[in-house]
Amino acid sequence: MLKGKKIILGITGSIAAYKAAFLVRLLIKEGADVRVIMTPIATEFISPLTLSTLSGHPVAVELFTKDTGEWTNHVDLGLWADLVLIAPASANTMAKMANGIADNLLSTVYLSARCPVIIVPAMDMDMFKHSSTQKNLKILEGYGNIIIDAGTGELASGLSGKGRMEEPEKIVMEISNFFKKINKNLSFAGQKVLITAGPTFEAIDPVRFIGNHSSGKMGIQLAEAFAETGAEVHLVLGPVNLEIQRREVKVYKVVTAAEMNQVCTELFPSMNGAVLAAAVSDFTPLNPGQQKIKRGKEDLQIQLKPTNDIAAELGRAKSQKQWLVGFALETGNEVDNARKKLEKKNLDLIVLNSLRDKGAGFGYDTNQVSILDRHGNKEDYDLKDKAEVAIDIVKSIQKLTSGTL
């Protein structure tokens, strides 16, 4: 699985750096092209000459050579790689990565890389279990990095506990499994997919708005799932407190329904399809206040006007080669309302969920959906994590586009 794969191996200051020699040999044996980057302190643990000899390439340590001013282009390195593997990853380097500190070549390459990153921690047990290290690991995982957990056993300090760098054979196996996984389903490779996510906020005045409780989690998970299938994903994201971690997903941040409508109508003609997961406001104040509205003695009445119906507009604009998937969040008469929306807005599929289902709807990490098509079919799914629900939705769209639905 590693034949022709371009792998950057980042080595940091840990006694486990000696294992990097074995790791390089195993990666090359599997057919990978390996380039080694070391932090300056890592060179105290293992010789760059050893790693250069094993990899067949010069080892990069510094951003530039002081005598000549020759510069190591970290951007080119980040673009070159299919994978950045940091093994061993010290507590110090992981803290820098988690906080965007770029004070050496390896950390700048990490911040520039557009490929997946695998991190293999190695340190003494007290450092590993320290709350700051555990927090940084969670942050790095939240960024989309893959963590190969530290092993348990005898450590350089003489203690025995968790913190050992995983063995090179296991690391190579994990890398092979990773590439098998991402190569398994590239059914949307070369296609452009539009996703909407989150709420929209409609201003009453400069400090108040009409909105809803959408967290954007479902739409973001859909963007992640489509990116894993090779799609070029364009995510139109309402005002949420979440960030998309995959760098290959292009994000358009909007606030109002009008802004979301404008971006979607501009993008949709060049898309192969769209999934409209955003909870778009149906109404917006007709005359929002230009200044904060002060409390008065009389009741305040706010006149509302309808917002643009994004699903209906895209449904009218959809060509025969495009597909369109919508969402229906209902509180009663769910299936009938979803089917009416499917037909009225010229959707190909609609994802139905009900606020009456425990653990489904706004704010949860889980969701329970049914997927309906234009032929009267309905497939029901159990309550699942939203990442798994996203995969189910993508699979249904795969069936739709391949003609097997």
N, C-alpha and C positions, 0 to 999 in steps of 0.2 A: 504493500500500500504506500510505501514511502518513495518509490522510484520516481526520480525527477522532482521531488518536493524540495523547496528551498527553505531551509530552516536556519534562523539565527539562534545561536545558543548564547545566552547571557549568563556570565559567571560572576558571582559576587563574593564578598569576603567571608568565607566560611571554611572550616576545616574540611567540610564535605566537598570542597572544590576538587579534591583528588579524584572523586568519582566522575568528574567531567571527562577525563581522558577515556574511561570506559564507555561513557555515554556517546562521545564523538565517534568512537570506533563502531559501536552498534548501529548508530544512525547511518553512517556511511555504508556499512554492510547491508543495510536495508535499502540502499539506493538513493539516500538523501544527499543533497548538496548542502554542506554545513559551513556557515561562517561564524566565527567566534568573536564575541565582544566581552571584554573583561572590565570590571571596575578596577581602579588603581590598586586598591587593597587586595583584590583577588590575586594579583600577580605575586603577592607575598606567600600565597598558599600553593600555587602551581605555576610552572614556568610557561610563559606564552610560546616559547620555542617548542615545547612538548605538544601543545595544542595546535600550533601552526603545522607541525610535521604530520600530525594525525589527520587534520582536516584538509591539508593541501592548499591552504590559503593563509595569508598573513592574518595575525590576530590584531584586532582594533582595540585600543585602550583609551586614547586621548581624542578629544574633539579636533585638535590641530597639533601639528609639530612645531614646537617653539622655535627651533633653529631656522626652519624654512617657511613656516607659515602655512604649510600644506594642510588642507582642511578635509576632515572625514565627513562626507555628506550624510547626515543622519536621516534626512528625508528620503534620499535614494535607497538607503538600507531598509527603511520601513516600508517602502513601496515594493522592494525586491522580494521580500519574504512571503512565503505562504503561511509561515508560523513563526512566532517568537516564543522560544522556550527559555525561561529563566530558572536555571538549576545549577547550583543551589541559590535560593533566594533568601538573603539574610533579612533580619528584622529591620535593619536600617534601610535597605533598598526598598522593601515593601512599604515602609512608612513614606518614603519619597514618592513612590508610584501612586500611593493612595491620595497624596496631597498635591500632586502635580509639580513636584520639585525636580527641576532638570539641571543638575549641577555636574553631570558627567555624561559620557557618550551613551552609556546604556540607558539611562533614564530619558535622554532626549530621543533615542530610537524608539523606546516604548511609547512615548507620547506622540510620535509621528506615525507609528505603525497602523496600517489599515487592515491588517490580517488578525486572525485569532491569536490570543496570548495564553500560554500555559505557564503557571507559576508553581514551583516545587520548593516549599519552605524547608529550611534547615537551620537549626539553632539549638541552644540548650533549653531544657524543659521549662525552666522558670521564665525565660524570655518568650517561649512559645505560648505559654498559658497566660502571660500577662494580658490584662484587659485591653491595653493599647494595641498589642499585636493582633489579638482576636478581632478587635474593631476594624483594624486595617485589612485583615483578611476578608471580612464581610463587605467592606467598601470595595475592595478589588473584585470580589465576586459579583457585587452589584453592578460594577462597570462592564460586566460581560466576560471577564477573564475566567479561565478554568483553573481551579486549584487541585493539584494532586496532593492529598493530605500527607502530613508528616507521619513517619512510622514511629513505633515504640521500641526502645531497646537501649543498649549501652551508649552513652554519649561521651564526647571528648572530655567533659569535665570530670568524668568518673562516676557521674550519677546515671541512673537508669530511668528512662521515662520517655514521654512523647517529644519529638523534635528532630529525629533522624531524617535525613533526606531519603526519600524512597529510592530503592535500588534501580540502577540504570535499565535492567531488563524489564522491570515493571513500568518504568517511564516510557520506554519505547513501545511497549504493548499498549499503553494508554493512548499514545500518539497515533498508533496504527488504528486503534478502535475509533478515535476521533475522526480521522480522515475517512474511514469506512462509513461512519454515520453521516457525514456531510456530503459524501459522494452518492449516498443511497437514493436520495430524493432531490433531484434538481429539476423537477418537472416544470418549474416556472422560470428556468434559466433563460435570459434574454428577453423576458417580458417585463413590462412596466405596470406596477400595481399602485393604485391610489387608495389610501386608508384615511378615514377620518376618525378622530378619537376625542374624548373629553366633552365637557359642557361648552356652552357659549354664555357669555355674560352680556346682558342688555342694560345699558346705563339708565337709571332714573335721574340721577344727578352725578356730579363728579365723585361722590363717595358711596353711592348706593347702586344696586343693580338687581335685575331679575335673573335668576340662574337656576341650577339644579344640582343634585348631589353626585353627578357623574365624576368618577375618579380618573377616567382615561385608561384604567388598567387593561380592560378587554381589548381596546384598539391597539394599545402598545404591544400587547402580546401577539396580536395578529400581525403587526409589522415585523416583529421578531421572527414569527413562524414563516412568513413569506420570504424574508431575507434568507432564511436557512434553506429555502428551496431554490435559491439562485435568482430570485426576482429583484428588479430594481424598484425599491419601495419609496414612495413619496407619501409621507405622513403629515396630514394637516391636523395640528394639535391645538385644542382649545386650552384655556387657562387651567393648568393642573400643576400639582407639586411633584410630578414625576419627570424623569429625563429618560430618553431613549438611549441605550448604551451601545447599540451597534452603529459603528461609524458609517457603514454603507447605506444606512437609512437616511434619506434627506428629509429634514423636519421643517415645516412651515408653521410658525407659531401665530395663532390668531386669537382674538378675544370675542368678537361679536359674530352673530349669524351672517351678517352681511360680508364680513371679512372672509369667513369660511366659504361662503358661496362664491365669492370672487375668485379665490384661489382654486377651488374645485372646478369651476367652469373653465378657467384658463388651462388647467392641467389635463382635464378629462379627455379632450380630443386626441392627445398623444398617448393615452393609456390603453393597455389591453383590457383592463377591468378595474373595478373599484369595489371596496367594501365600506359601507357607510355605518360605522359603529358609534359615531358621535351622537350625543344627546343634544340636538340643536334646539334652541328656544323657538317655540312656535309664534311667539309674540314679542314685540319690542315697544317701549314707550313712544308715543307719537311725538311728543314735545319734551324731551329730557331737559331738566333744568341745567342751565349753564353755571349756576352757583349752587352750593348746598341748600337744599330746601329746609327751611326752619319750621320747627313745630308751631302749629297754629291752634286756635281754639276750635275751628271747624274741621270736619273730616276732610281728608285729602283724597281726591279722586284722580287716578292716573288713567288716561286714555291710551289704549294699546292698539297697535296695528299688526297685521300678520308679517312675519319674516318671509324671505324667499324659501320655498320648498326645494331644498337642494336635491333630494332624492327624485322628486318629480321632474325637475329641470334636467338632471342627468339621464333620467329614464326617457325623456323626449329626445334628447340629443344622442342617445346610444345608437351605434351602428350595429349591423348584423354580426360583425366580428368581435364586438365588445360584450362583456358580461358585467352585470351589476347586482350586488348583494346588499340588502338592507337589514336593519334590525327593528324589532318591534318589542318594546317593553310595555306590557299590558298589566292591568289590575282586574280585569273581568272580561268574559266572553273572548278569551285570548285567541283561540284558533281562528274564529270567524273574523276578528279584527285584523289578524295578521294576513289572512288570505285576501281580504279586501285591499289592504295596503300593497300586497304583492302585485295584484292586478292593476290597481289604480296608478301605481308609479312605475309600471313596466319593469319590475325587478325579475331577475332570473331565480334567485333564492331569497328567502327571508329567514333570519334567525330570531326565533321567538323565545323570550323569557318573561317570567311573571314575577311581580313583586310579592305575590302570595307564596312563592317557593322559598323556604328557609335557606339562607346562605346564597341566594341569587340576587342579582341586581346591583344597585349602586354601592360602591365602597368595599365590597367583599373581595377577597382573593379567590373566591370560588364562584362558579356560575352553573346553572342548570338550564339547558336550552333544548329546543326542538328546531329542526331545520325543515322548512317547507319549500317545495318546488312548484313550478307552474303546471305540473301534470297531476296535482292532487296528492302527491306523496308527502308523508311526514315521518321524519325519523327523530325519535326521542332519545336523549342522552341523560345519563345519571349526573348527579352533582359532582363536579370535578374542579381542580385548580384551573384558573383561567388560561394558563399556559397550555394545558391539555385540551381545553375547549377550543382554543385557537387552532390547534393541530387538527381537531375534528372538523372545524369549519374549512380549513385549507383542503383537507382530503375531500370534502363534499364538493368544493369548487373544482378540484382536480377531476372528479368524476363528471362534473358538468362540462368542463372544457374538452374532455376526451370523448364525450358522447356516451358515457356508460351510466349516466344518472337517469 
